[in-house]
Every structure is written in C-alpha cells, then in structure tokens.
C-alpha cells in the first residue's frame, strides 16, 4: 500500500477539487507519493517538470510487491512539503533489469541525458539500498512507469 494515507482529509479534498475541475467523478487514487522522498527540492523540481509535461516517466526500485496500482489507475503526487499537488494516471508499466531500461524511457524522466538518468539513479538507489541493506546494480529489476498529469492542467490548456 501507499506509504501515505489515501483517506486523509488533504487527499480527499484534493480529489474533490480535481473532480470538480475536470467535470467528472474520479475513482479513489491507488497511490500517493513524492518523487524525491527525503529531498524536498528534488520533489518540487520533478513535480514541476511533471506538471509542465516534461517529465512523463518514473522508475521505482525495489519493485513494490504486491503492486497496488496498474495501467489506468490514478495516483497523487505530493510536493516537497507533503502537500497533494498533482493527479496522474499511469499509462504504462514495465519491469526490466536496470541495464535494459530503454533510452527513450530514461529521457522521459526529464533528468537530462540518458547517461545523467543512469548516474542519478545509481546514486539515488545506491543511497536507498545502503539505508535498507540492499544493493542496487545493473541486474536490479526496476519498475518503469509512464504517466500523464490530469490535474492541474498546464497553463493555457483547455479542460478535458
């Protein structure tokens, strides 16, 4: 399950606002997360890129098991302060070894070049692994997720 409560007043209010803005009832989100975990500025920067439509993918490691969301499900992205800030829909999920992550996927994470994507993830997951007694490497299985932001809409974009 999500490490954040799906039924908190802030999440419920955010979903009501998104439903009203989009003009339709929305199902309960399956996940609530932030991009940077313990790095507030990273969370805010990656959230901004997602809302702008520049970041359309994210990688997870270790792969959640069991995974509680699937293609078509909604998730809420939090900002660095833990405030609900964007509603996304998962459009694709794929597991593979880190060595097999395709370049176009890495570029869709909006972290610069493919080499920067790989370097950043080795650093990030290496830190995460050290804290949890796990080792991240080329053969580690990752979850590659593509998504679209439903709310807020990009400035100047018409409602769906």
Chimera marker file (.cmm) of the C-alpha trace (Angstrom):
<marker_set name="trace">
<marker id="1" x="0.000" y="0.000" z="0.000" r="1" g="1" b="0" radius="0.5"/>
<marker id="2" x="0.886" y="3.634" z="-0.270" r="1" g="1" b="0" radius="0.5"/>
<marker id="3" x="3.148" y="4.962" z="2.463" r="1" g="1" b="0" radius="0.5"/>
<marker id="4" x="0.749" y="7.920" z="2.749" r="1" g="1" b="0" radius="0.5"/>
<marker id="5" x="-2.896" y="7.575" z="3.901" r="1" g="1" b="0" radius="0.5"/>
<marker id="6" x="-5.280" y="7.594" z="0.936" r="1" g="1" b="0" radius="0.5"/>
<marker id="7" x="-8.209" y="8.742" z="3.079" r="1" g="1" b="0" radius="0.5"/>
<marker id="8" x="-6.568" y="11.734" z="4.772" r="1" g="1" b="0" radius="0.5"/>
<marker id="9" x="-8.606" y="14.972" z="4.644" r="1" g="1" b="0" radius="0.5"/>
<marker id="10" x="-5.974" y="16.603" z="2.402" r="1" g="1" b="0" radius="0.5"/>
<marker id="11" x="-6.130" y="13.763" z="-0.148" r="1" g="1" b="0" radius="0.5"/>
<marker id="12" x="-9.936" y="13.690" z="-0.125" r="1" g="1" b="0" radius="0.5"/>
<marker id="13" x="-10.126" y="17.481" z="-0.611" r="1" g="1" b="0" radius="0.5"/>
<marker id="14" x="-7.558" y="17.350" z="-3.426" r="1" g="1" b="0" radius="0.5"/>
<marker id="15" x="-9.533" y="14.634" z="-5.233" r="1" g="1" b="0" radius="0.5"/>
<marker id="16" x="-12.749" y="16.654" z="-4.840" r="1" g="1" b="0" radius="0.5"/>
<marker id="17" x="-11.009" y="19.682" z="-6.358" r="1" g="1" b="0" radius="0.5"/>
<marker id="18" x="-9.637" y="17.614" z="-9.246" r="1" g="1" b="0" radius="0.5"/>
<marker id="19" x="-13.065" y="16.053" z="-9.887" r="1" g="1" b="0" radius="0.5"/>
<marker id="20" x="-14.702" y="19.471" z="-9.933" r="1" g="1" b="0" radius="0.5"/>
<marker id="21" x="-12.017" y="20.947" z="-12.220" r="1" g="1" b="0" radius="0.5"/>
<marker id="22" x="-12.198" y="18.002" z="-14.638" r="1" g="1" b="0" radius="0.5"/>
<marker id="23" x="-16.008" y="17.924" z="-14.529" r="1" g="1" b="0" radius="0.5"/>
<marker id="24" x="-16.332" y="14.240" z="-13.645" r="1" g="1" b="0" radius="0.5"/>
<marker id="25" x="-16.280" y="11.896" z="-10.701" r="1" g="1" b="0" radius="0.5"/>
<marker id="26" x="-12.898" y="10.294" z="-10.201" r="1" g="1" b="0" radius="0.5"/>
<marker id="27" x="-12.098" y="6.980" z="-8.542" r="1" g="1" b="0" radius="0.5"/>
<marker id="28" x="-10.044" y="6.923" z="-5.360" r="1" g="1" b="0" radius="0.5"/>
<marker id="29" x="-6.298" y="7.119" z="-6.074" r="1" g="1" b="0" radius="0.5"/>
<marker id="30" x="-4.314" y="3.904" z="-5.737" r="1" g="1" b="0" radius="0.5"/>
<marker id="31" x="-1.114" y="5.600" z="-4.585" r="1" g="1" b="0" radius="0.5"/>
<marker id="32" x="0.167" y="8.806" z="-3.002" r="1" g="1" b="0" radius="0.5"/>
<marker id="33" x="3.881" y="9.537" z="-3.338" r="1" g="1" b="0" radius="0.5"/>
<marker id="34" x="6.558" y="12.129" z="-3.917" r="1" g="1" b="0" radius="0.5"/>
<marker id="35" x="9.418" y="11.958" z="-6.392" r="1" g="1" b="0" radius="0.5"/>
<marker id="36" x="12.237" y="12.850" z="-4.024" r="1" g="1" b="0" radius="0.5"/>
<marker id="37" x="11.337" y="11.154" z="-0.728" r="1" g="1" b="0" radius="0.5"/>
<marker id="38" x="13.791" y="12.866" z="1.641" r="1" g="1" b="0" radius="0.5"/>
<marker id="39" x="14.943" y="15.615" z="-0.736" r="1" g="1" b="0" radius="0.5"/>
<marker id="40" x="12.403" y="18.470" z="-0.684" r="1" g="1" b="0" radius="0.5"/>
<marker id="41" x="13.994" y="20.433" z="-3.535" r="1" g="1" b="0" radius="0.5"/>
<marker id="42" x="14.165" y="17.295" z="-5.735" r="1" g="1" b="0" radius="0.5"/>
<marker id="43" x="10.487" y="16.549" z="-5.081" r="1" g="1" b="0" radius="0.5"/>
<marker id="44" x="9.491" y="20.092" z="-6.030" r="1" g="1" b="0" radius="0.5"/>
<marker id="45" x="11.696" y="20.201" z="-9.128" r="1" g="1" b="0" radius="0.5"/>
<marker id="46" x="10.489" y="16.857" z="-10.503" r="1" g="1" b="0" radius="0.5"/>
<marker id="47" x="6.861" y="17.680" z="-9.670" r="1" g="1" b="0" radius="0.5"/>
<marker id="48" x="7.191" y="20.934" z="-11.621" r="1" g="1" b="0" radius="0.5"/>
<marker id="49" x="8.617" y="19.068" z="-14.625" r="1" g="1" b="0" radius="0.5"/>
<marker id="50" x="5.723" y="16.589" z="-14.480" r="1" g="1" b="0" radius="0.5"/>
<marker id="51" x="3.082" y="19.336" z="-14.342" r="1" g="1" b="0" radius="0.5"/>
<marker id="52" x="4.781" y="21.071" z="-17.300" r="1" g="1" b="0" radius="0.5"/>
<marker id="53" x="4.547" y="17.803" z="-19.251" r="1" g="1" b="0" radius="0.5"/>
<marker id="54" x="8.325" y="17.452" z="-19.499" r="1" g="1" b="0" radius="0.5"/>
<marker id="55" x="8.556" y="14.507" z="-17.073" r="1" g="1" b="0" radius="0.5"/>
<marker id="56" x="6.282" y="11.664" z="-18.190" r="1" g="1" b="0" radius="0.5"/>
<marker id="57" x="8.025" y="8.667" z="-16.617" r="1" g="1" b="0" radius="0.5"/>
<marker id="58" x="9.381" y="7.454" z="-13.301" r="1" g="1" b="0" radius="0.5"/>
<marker id="59" x="11.439" y="4.464" z="-12.189" r="1" g="1" b="0" radius="0.5"/>
<marker id="60" x="10.859" y="2.528" z="-8.955" r="1" g="1" b="0" radius="0.5"/>
<marker id="61" x="13.233" y="0.253" z="-7.055" r="1" g="1" b="0" radius="0.5"/>
<marker id="62" x="12.755" y="-2.044" z="-5.383" r="1" g="1" b="0" radius="0.5"/>
<marker id="63" x="9.677" y="-3.041" z="-7.360" r="1" g="1" b="0" radius="0.5"/>
<marker id="64" x="6.695" y="-2.965" z="-4.984" r="1" g="1" b="0" radius="0.5"/>
<marker id="65" x="5.312" y="-6.428" z="-4.351" r="1" g="1" b="0" radius="0.5"/>
<marker id="66" x="2.463" y="-6.743" z="-4.469" r="1" g="1" b="0" radius="0.5"/>
<marker id="67" x="1.975" y="-3.683" z="-6.650" r="1" g="1" b="0" radius="0.5"/>
<marker id="68" x="-1.273" y="-1.937" z="-5.709" r="1" g="1" b="0" radius="0.5"/>
<marker id="69" x="-1.788" y="0.055" z="-8.909" r="1" g="1" b="0" radius="0.5"/>
<marker id="70" x="-1.953" y="-0.711" z="-12.619" r="1" g="1" b="0" radius="0.5"/>
<marker id="71" x="-2.325" y="0.947" z="-16.006" r="1" g="1" b="0" radius="0.5"/>
<marker id="72" x="-5.251" y="3.372" z="-15.909" r="1" g="1" b="0" radius="0.5"/>
<marker id="73" x="-5.104" y="3.890" z="-12.149" r="1" g="1" b="0" radius="0.5"/>
<marker id="74" x="-4.758" y="7.308" z="-10.546" r="1" g="1" b="0" radius="0.5"/>
<marker id="75" x="-2.052" y="8.460" z="-8.135" r="1" g="1" b="0" radius="0.5"/>
<marker id="76" x="-1.437" y="11.714" z="-6.309" r="1" g="1" b="0" radius="0.5"/>
<marker id="77" x="1.993" y="13.329" z="-6.369" r="1" g="1" b="0" radius="0.5"/>
<marker id="78" x="2.998" y="15.330" z="-3.300" r="1" g="1" b="0" radius="0.5"/>
<marker id="79" x="5.256" y="18.357" z="-3.286" r="1" g="1" b="0" radius="0.5"/>
<marker id="80" x="8.349" y="18.587" z="-1.097" r="1" g="1" b="0" radius="0.5"/>
<marker id="81" x="6.263" y="19.752" z="1.873" r="1" g="1" b="0" radius="0.5"/>
<marker id="82" x="3.976" y="16.716" z="1.583" r="1" g="1" b="0" radius="0.5"/>
<marker id="83" x="1.049" y="18.649" z="0.070" r="1" g="1" b="0" radius="0.5"/>
<marker id="84" x="-1.076" y="16.963" z="-2.654" r="1" g="1" b="0" radius="0.5"/>
<marker id="85" x="-0.099" y="18.783" z="-5.851" r="1" g="1" b="0" radius="0.5"/>
<marker id="86" x="-0.818" y="16.720" z="-8.972" r="1" g="1" b="0" radius="0.5"/>
<marker id="87" x="-3.063" y="13.902" z="-10.118" r="1" g="1" b="0" radius="0.5"/>
<marker id="88" x="-1.561" y="11.432" z="-12.560" r="1" g="1" b="0" radius="0.5"/>
<marker id="89" x="-2.834" y="8.424" z="-14.483" r="1" g="1" b="0" radius="0.5"/>
<marker id="90" x="-0.488" y="5.505" z="-15.161" r="1" g="1" b="0" radius="0.5"/>
<marker id="91" x="-0.315" y="4.807" z="-18.900" r="1" g="1" b="0" radius="0.5"/>
<marker id="92" x="2.318" y="2.042" z="-18.998" r="1" g="1" b="0" radius="0.5"/>
<marker id="93" x="4.118" y="-0.290" z="-16.581" r="1" g="1" b="0" radius="0.5"/>
<marker id="94" x="7.086" y="-2.472" z="-17.412" r="1" g="1" b="0" radius="0.5"/>
<marker id="95" x="9.631" y="-4.326" z="-15.310" r="1" g="1" b="0" radius="0.5"/>
<marker id="96" x="13.146" y="-4.950" z="-16.560" r="1" g="1" b="0" radius="0.5"/>
<marker id="97" x="16.719" y="-5.074" z="-15.376" r="1" g="1" b="0" radius="0.5"/>
<marker id="98" x="18.205" y="-1.613" z="-14.945" r="1" g="1" b="0" radius="0.5"/>
<marker id="99" x="20.710" y="-2.369" z="-17.719" r="1" g="1" b="0" radius="0.5"/>
<marker id="100" x="17.738" y="-2.869" z="-20.093" r="1" g="1" b="0" radius="0.5"/>
<marker id="101" x="15.949" y="0.438" z="-19.434" r="1" g="1" b="0" radius="0.5"/>
<marker id="102" x="15.464" y="1.974" z="-22.872" r="1" g="1" b="0" radius="0.5"/>
<marker id="103" x="16.960" y="5.352" z="-23.670" r="1" g="1" b="0" radius="0.5"/>
<marker id="104" x="13.630" y="6.962" z="-24.603" r="1" g="1" b="0" radius="0.5"/>
<marker id="105" x="12.276" y="5.957" z="-21.190" r="1" g="1" b="0" radius="0.5"/>
<marker id="106" x="15.264" y="7.441" z="-19.370" r="1" g="1" b="0" radius="0.5"/>
<marker id="107" x="14.881" y="10.668" z="-21.333" r="1" g="1" b="0" radius="0.5"/>
<marker id="108" x="11.151" y="10.803" z="-20.447" r="1" g="1" b="0" radius="0.5"/>
<marker id="109" x="12.221" y="11.143" z="-16.793" r="1" g="1" b="0" radius="0.5"/>
<marker id="110" x="13.469" y="14.663" z="-17.714" r="1" g="1" b="0" radius="0.5"/>
<marker id="111" x="16.749" y="14.421" z="-15.804" r="1" g="1" b="0" radius="0.5"/>
<marker id="112" x="18.958" y="15.429" z="-18.705" r="1" g="1" b="0" radius="0.5"/>
<marker id="113" x="20.795" y="12.945" z="-20.913" r="1" g="1" b="0" radius="0.5"/>
<marker id="114" x="20.352" y="9.177" z="-20.692" r="1" g="1" b="0" radius="0.5"/>
<marker id="115" x="23.760" y="9.000" z="-19.030" r="1" g="1" b="0" radius="0.5"/>
<marker id="116" x="22.599" y="11.524" z="-16.401" r="1" g="1" b="0" radius="0.5"/>
<marker id="117" x="19.442" y="9.447" z="-15.817" r="1" g="1" b="0" radius="0.5"/>
<marker id="118" x="21.571" y="6.350" z="-15.208" r="1" g="1" b="0" radius="0.5"/>
<marker id="119" x="24.060" y="8.192" z="-12.984" r="1" g="1" b="0" radius="0.5"/>
<marker id="120" x="21.288" y="9.827" z="-10.918" r="1" g="1" b="0" radius="0.5"/>
<marker id="121" x="19.500" y="6.513" z="-10.405" r="1" g="1" b="0" radius="0.5"/>
<marker id="122" x="22.677" y="4.674" z="-9.442" r="1" g="1" b="0" radius="0.5"/>
<marker id="123" x="23.338" y="7.381" z="-6.865" r="1" g="1" b="0" radius="0.5"/>
<marker id="124" x="19.754" y="7.552" z="-5.586" r="1" g="1" b="0" radius="0.5"/>
<marker id="125" x="19.148" y="3.808" z="-5.397" r="1" g="1" b="0" radius="0.5"/>
<marker id="126" x="22.627" y="3.217" z="-4.013" r="1" g="1" b="0" radius="0.5"/>
<marker id="127" x="21.785" y="5.532" z="-1.107" r="1" g="1" b="0" radius="0.5"/>
<marker id="128" x="18.387" y="3.898" z="-0.652" r="1" g="1" b="0" radius="0.5"/>
<marker id="129" x="19.930" y="0.438" z="-0.715" r="1" g="1" b="0" radius="0.5"/>
<marker id="130" x="22.597" y="1.343" z="1.830" r="1" g="1" b="0" radius="0.5"/>
<marker id="131" x="19.901" y="2.510" z="4.257" r="1" g="1" b="0" radius="0.5"/>
<marker id="132" x="17.913" y="-0.701" z="3.772" r="1" g="1" b="0" radius="0.5"/>
<marker id="133" x="20.700" y="-3.266" z="3.439" r="1" g="1" b="0" radius="0.5"/>
<marker id="134" x="20.093" y="-3.814" z="-0.284" r="1" g="1" b="0" radius="0.5"/>
<marker id="135" x="22.445" y="-3.473" z="-3.233" r="1" g="1" b="0" radius="0.5"/>
<marker id="136" x="21.427" y="-1.756" z="-6.477" r="1" g="1" b="0" radius="0.5"/>
<marker id="137" x="23.184" y="-2.673" z="-9.719" r="1" g="1" b="0" radius="0.5"/>
<marker id="138" x="22.792" y="-3.290" z="-13.443" r="1" g="1" b="0" radius="0.5"/>
<marker id="139" x="20.900" y="-6.539" z="-12.786" r="1" g="1" b="0" radius="0.5"/>
<marker id="140" x="18.443" y="-4.989" z="-10.324" r="1" g="1" b="0" radius="0.5"/>
<marker id="141" x="14.844" y="-5.247" z="-11.542" r="1" g="1" b="0" radius="0.5"/>
<marker id="142" x="13.138" y="-1.849" z="-11.766" r="1" g="1" b="0" radius="0.5"/>
<marker id="143" x="9.594" y="-0.747" z="-12.497" r="1" g="1" b="0" radius="0.5"/>
<marker id="144" x="9.360" y="1.667" z="-15.422" r="1" g="1" b="0" radius="0.5"/>
<marker id="145" x="6.152" y="3.681" z="-15.278" r="1" g="1" b="0" radius="0.5"/>
<marker id="146" x="4.847" y="6.159" z="-17.813" r="1" g="1" b="0" radius="0.5"/>
<marker id="147" x="2.134" y="8.578" z="-16.800" r="1" g="1" b="0" radius="0.5"/>
<marker id="148" x="0.126" y="11.620" z="-17.758" r="1" g="1" b="0" radius="0.5"/>
<marker id="149" x="-0.822" y="14.503" z="-15.491" r="1" g="1" b="0" radius="0.5"/>
<marker id="150" x="-4.583" y="15.068" z="-15.368" r="1" g="1" b="0" radius="0.5"/>
<marker id="151" x="-4.654" y="17.875" z="-12.800" r="1" g="1" b="0" radius="0.5"/>
<marker id="152" x="-3.590" y="20.563" z="-12.579" r="1" g="1" b="0" radius="0.5"/>
<marker id="153" x="-3.718" y="21.155" z="-16.296" r="1" g="1" b="0" radius="0.5"/>
<marker id="154" x="-0.876" y="23.034" z="-17.929" r="1" g="1" b="0" radius="0.5"/>
<marker id="155" x="-1.382" y="26.796" z="-18.073" r="1" g="1" b="0" radius="0.5"/>
<marker id="156" x="-3.452" y="27.772" z="-21.093" r="1" g="1" b="0" radius="0.5"/>
<marker id="157" x="-4.627" y="24.216" z="-21.766" r="1" g="1" b="0" radius="0.5"/>
<marker id="158" x="-8.342" y="23.620" z="-22.190" r="1" g="1" b="0" radius="0.5"/>
<marker id="159" x="-10.129" y="21.281" z="-19.780" r="1" g="1" b="0" radius="0.5"/>
<marker id="160" x="-10.728" y="17.740" z="-20.993" r="1" g="1" b="0" radius="0.5"/>
<link id1="1" id2="2" r="1" g="1" b="0" radius="0.2"/>
<link id1="2" id2="3" r="1" g="1" b="0" radius="0.2"/>
<link id1="3" id2="4" r="1" g="1" b="0" radius="0.2"/>
<link id1="4" id2="5" r="1" g="1" b="0" radius="0.2"/>
<link id1="5" id2="6" r="1" g="1" b="0" radius="0.2"/>
<link id1="6" id2="7" r="1" g="1" b="0" radius="0.2"/>
<link id1="7" id2="8" r="1" g="1" b="0" radius="0.2"/>
<link id1="8" id2="9" r="1" g="1" b="0" radius="0.2"/>
<link id1="9" id2="10" r="1" g="1" b="0" radius="0.2"/>
<link id1="10" id2="11" r="1" g="1" b="0" radius="0.2"/>
<link id1="11" id2="12" r="1" g="1" b="0" radius="0.2"/>
<link id1="12" id2="13" r="1" g="1" b="0" radius="0.2"/>
<link id1="13" id2="14" r="1" g="1" b="0" radius="0.2"/>
<link id1="14" id2="15" r="1" g="1" b="0" radius="0.2"/>
<link id1="15" id2="16" r="1" g="1" b="0" radius="0.2"/>
<link id1="16" id2="17" r="1" g="1" b="0" radius="0.2"/>
<link id1="17" id2="18" r="1" g="1" b="0" radius="0.2"/>
<link id1="18" id2="19" r="1" g="1" b="0" radius="0.2"/>
<link id1="19" id2="20" r="1" g="1" b="0" radius="0.2"/>
<link id1="20" id2="21" r="1" g="1" b="0" radius="0.2"/>
<link id1="21" id2="22" r="1" g="1" b="0" radius="0.2"/>
<link id1="22" id2="23" r="1" g="1" b="0" radius="0.2"/>
<link id1="23" id2="24" r="1" g="1" b="0" radius="0.2"/>
<link id1="24" id2="25" r="1" g="1" b="0" radius="0.2"/>
<link id1="25" id2="26" r="1" g="1" b="0" radius="0.2"/>
<link id1="26" id2="27" r="1" g="1" b="0" radius="0.2"/>
<link id1="27" id2="28" r="1" g="1" b="0" radius="0.2"/>
<link id1="28" id2="29" r="1" g="1" b="0" radius="0.2"/>
<link id1="29" id2="30" r="1" g="1" b="0" radius="0.2"/>
<link id1="30" id2="31" r="1" g="1" b="0" radius="0.2"/>
<link id1="31" id2="32" r="1" g="1" b="0" radius="0.2"/>
<link id1="32" id2="33" r="1" g="1" b="0" radius="0.2"/>
<link id1="33" id2="34" r="1" g="1" b="0" radius="0.2"/>
<link id1="34" id2="35" r="1" g="1" b="0" radius="0.2"/>
<link id1="35" id2="36" r="1" g="1" b="0" radius="0.2"/>
<link id1="36" id2="37" r="1" g="1" b="0" radius="0.2"/>
<link id1="37" id2="38" r="1" g="1" b="0" radius="0.2"/>
<link id1="38" id2="39" r="1" g="1" b="0" radius="0.2"/>
<link id1="39" id2="40" r="1" g="1" b="0" radius="0.2"/>
<link id1="40" id2="41" r="1" g="1" b="0" radius="0.2"/>
<link id1="41" id2="42" r="1" g="1" b="0" radius="0.2"/>
<link id1="42" id2="43" r="1" g="1" b="0" radius="0.2"/>
<link id1="43" id2="44" r="1" g="1" b="0" radius="0.2"/>
<link id1="44" id2="45" r="1" g="1" b="0" radius="0.2"/>
<link id1="45" id2="46" r="1" g="1" b="0" radius="0.2"/>
<link id1="46" id2="47" r="1" g="1" b="0" radius="0.2"/>
<link id1="47" id2="48" r="1" g="1" b="0" radius="0.2"/>
<link id1="48" id2="49" r="1" g="1" b="0" radius="0.2"/>
<link id1="49" id2="50" r="1" g="1" b="0" radius="0.2"/>
<link id1="50" id2="51" r="1" g="1" b="0" radius="0.2"/>
<link id1="51" id2="52" r="1" g="1" b="0" radius="0.2"/>
<link id1="52" id2="53" r="1" g="1" b="0" radius="0.2"/>
<link id1="53" id2="54" r="1" g="1" b="0" radius="0.2"/>
<link id1="54" id2="55" r="1" g="1" b="0" radius="0.2"/>
<link id1="55" id2="56" r="1" g="1" b="0" radius="0.2"/>
<link id1="56" id2="57" r="1" g="1" b="0" radius="0.2"/>
<link id1="57" id2="58" r="1" g="1" b="0" radius="0.2"/>
<link id1="58" id2="59" r="1" g="1" b="0" radius="0.2"/>
<link id1="59" id2="60" r="1" g="1" b="0" radius="0.2"/>
<link id1="60" id2="61" r="1" g="1" b="0" radius="0.2"/>
<link id1="61" id2="62" r="1" g="1" b="0" radius="0.2"/>
<link id1="62" id2="63" r="1" g="1" b="0" radius="0.2"/>
<link id1="63" id2="64" r="1" g="1" b="0" radius="0.2"/>
<link id1="64" id2="65" r="1" g="1" b="0" radius="0.2"/>
<link id1="65" id2="66" r="1" g="1" b="0" radius="0.2"/>
<link id1="66" id2="67" r="1" g="1" b="0" radius="0.2"/>
<link id1="67" id2="68" r="1" g="1" b="0" radius="0.2"/>
<link id1="68" id2="69" r="1" g="1" b="0" radius="0.2"/>
<link id1="69" id2="70" r="1" g="1" b="0" radius="0.2"/>
<link id1="70" id2="71" r="1" g="1" b="0" radius="0.2"/>
<link id1="71" id2="72" r="1" g="1" b="0" radius="0.2"/>
<link id1="72" id2="73" r="1" g="1" b="0" radius="0.2"/>
<link id1="73" id2="74" r="1" g="1" b="0" radius="0.2"/>
<link id1="74" id2="75" r="1" g="1" b="0" radius="0.2"/>
<link id1="75" id2="76" r="1" g="1" b="0" radius="0.2"/>
<link id1="76" id2="77" r="1" g="1" b="0" radius="0.2"/>
<link id1="77" id2="78" r="1" g="1" b="0" radius="0.2"/>
<link id1="78" id2="79" r="1" g="1" b="0" radius="0.2"/>
<link id1="79" id2="80" r="1" g="1" b="0" radius="0.2"/>
<link id1="80" id2="81" r="1" g="1" b="0" radius="0.2"/>
<link id1="81" id2="82" r="1" g="1" b="0" radius="0.2"/>
<link id1="82" id2="83" r="1" g="1" b="0" radius="0.2"/>
<link id1="83" id2="84" r="1" g="1" b="0" radius="0.2"/>
<link id1="84" id2="85" r="1" g="1" b="0" radius="0.2"/>
<link id1="85" id2="86" r="1" g="1" b="0" radius="0.2"/>
<link id1="86" id2="87" r="1" g="1" b="0" radius="0.2"/>
<link id1="87" id2="88" r="1" g="1" b="0" radius="0.2"/>
<link id1="88" id2="89" r="1" g="1" b="0" radius="0.2"/>
<link id1="89" id2="90" r="1" g="1" b="0" radius="0.2"/>
<link id1="90" id2="91" r="1" g="1" b="0" radius="0.2"/>
<link id1="91" id2="92" r="1" g="1" b="0" radius="0.2"/>
<link id1="92" id2="93" r="1" g="1" b="0" radius="0.2"/>
<link id1="93" id2="94" r="1" g="1" b="0" radius="0.2"/>
<link id1="94" id2="95" r="1" g="1" b="0" radius="0.2"/>
<link id1="95" id2="96" r="1" g="1" b="0" radius="0.2"/>
<link id1="96" id2="97" r="1" g="1" b="0" radius="0.2"/>
<link id1="97" id2="98" r="1" g="1" b="0" radius="0.2"/>
<link id1="98" id2="99" r="1" g="1" b="0" radius="0.2"/>
<link id1="99" id2="100" r="1" g="1" b="0" radius="0.2"/>
<link id1="100" id2="101" r="1" g="1" b="0" radius="0.2"/>
<link id1="101" id2="102" r="1" g="1" b="0" radius="0.2"/>
<link id1="102" id2="103" r="1" g="1" b="0" radius="0.2"/>
<link id1="103" id2="104" r="1" g="1" b="0" radius="0.2"/>
<link id1="104" id2="105" r="1" g="1" b="0" radius="0.2"/>
<link id1="105" id2="106" r="1" g="1" b="0" radius="0.2"/>
<link id1="106" id2="107" r="1" g="1" b="0" radius="0.2"/>
<link id1="107" id2="108" r="1" g="1" b="0" radius="0.2"/>
<link id1="108" id2="109" r="1" g="1" b="0" radius="0.2"/>
<link id1="109" id2="110" r="1" g="1" b="0" radius="0.2"/>
<link id1="110" id2="111" r="1" g="1" b="0" radius="0.2"/>
<link id1="111" id2="112" r="1" g="1" b="0" radius="0.2"/>
<link id1="112" id2="113" r="1" g="1" b="0" radius="0.2"/>
<link id1="113" id2="114" r="1" g="1" b="0" radius="0.2"/>
<link id1="114" id2="115" r="1" g="1" b="0" radius="0.2"/>
<link id1="115" id2="116" r="1" g="1" b="0" radius="0.2"/>
<link id1="116" id2="117" r="1" g="1" b="0" radius="0.2"/>
<link id1="117" id2="118" r="1" g="1" b="0" radius="0.2"/>
<link id1="118" id2="119" r="1" g="1" b="0" radius="0.2"/>
<link id1="119" id2="120" r="1" g="1" b="0" radius="0.2"/>
<link id1="120" id2="121" r="1" g="1" b="0" radius="0.2"/>
<link id1="121" id2="122" r="1" g="1" b="0" radius="0.2"/>
<link id1="122" id2="123" r="1" g="1" b="0" radius="0.2"/>
<link id1="123" id2="124" r="1" g="1" b="0" radius="0.2"/>
<link id1="124" id2="125" r="1" g="1" b="0" radius="0.2"/>
<link id1="125" id2="126" r="1" g="1" b="0" radius="0.2"/>
<link id1="126" id2="127" r="1" g="1" b="0" radius="0.2"/>
<link id1="127" id2="128" r="1" g="1" b="0" radius="0.2"/>
<link id1="128" id2="129" r="1" g="1" b="0" radius="0.2"/>
<link id1="129" id2="130" r="1" g="1" b="0" radius="0.2"/>
<link id1="130" id2="131" r="1" g="1" b="0" radius="0.2"/>
<link id1="131" id2="132" r="1" g="1" b="0" radius="0.2"/>
<link id1="132" id2="133" r="1" g="1" b="0" radius="0.2"/>
<link id1="133" id2="134" r="1" g="1" b="0" radius="0.2"/>
<link id1="134" id2="135" r="1" g="1" b="0" radius="0.2"/>
<link id1="135" id2="136" r="1" g="1" b="0" radius="0.2"/>
<link id1="136" id2="137" r="1" g="1" b="0" radius="0.2"/>
<link id1="137" id2="138" r="1" g="1" b="0" radius="0.2"/>
<link id1="138" id2="139" r="1" g="1" b="0" radius="0.2"/>
<link id1="139" id2="140" r="1" g="1" b="0" radius="0.2"/>
<link id1="140" id2="141" r="1" g="1" b="0" radius="0.2"/>
<link id1="141" id2="142" r="1" g="1" b="0" radius="0.2"/>
<link id1="142" id2="143" r="1" g="1" b="0" radius="0.2"/>
<link id1="143" id2="144" r="1" g="1" b="0" radius="0.2"/>
<link id1="144" id2="145" r="1" g="1" b="0" radius="0.2"/>
<link id1="145" id2="146" r="1" g="1" b="0" radius="0.2"/>
<link id1="146" id2="147" r="1" g="1" b="0" radius="0.2"/>
<link id1="147" id2="148" r="1" g="1" b="0" radius="0.2"/>
<link id1="148" id2="149" r="1" g="1" b="0" radius="0.2"/>
<link id1="149" id2="150" r="1" g="1" b="0" radius="0.2"/>
<link id1="150" id2="151" r="1" g="1" b="0" radius="0.2"/>
<link id1="151" id2="152" r="1" g="1" b="0" radius="0.2"/>
<link id1="152" id2="153" r="1" g="1" b="0" radius="0.2"/>
<link id1="153" id2="154" r="1" g="1" b="0" radius="0.2"/>
<link id1="154" id2="155" r="1" g="1" b="0" radius="0.2"/>
<link id1="155" id2="156" r="1" g="1" b="0" radius="0.2"/>
<link id1="156" id2="157" r="1" g="1" b="0" radius="0.2"/>
<link id1="157" id2="158" r="1" g="1" b="0" radius="0.2"/>
<link id1="158" id2="159" r="1" g="1" b="0" radius="0.2"/>
<link id1="159" id2="160" r="1" g="1" b="0" radius="0.2"/>
</marker_set>
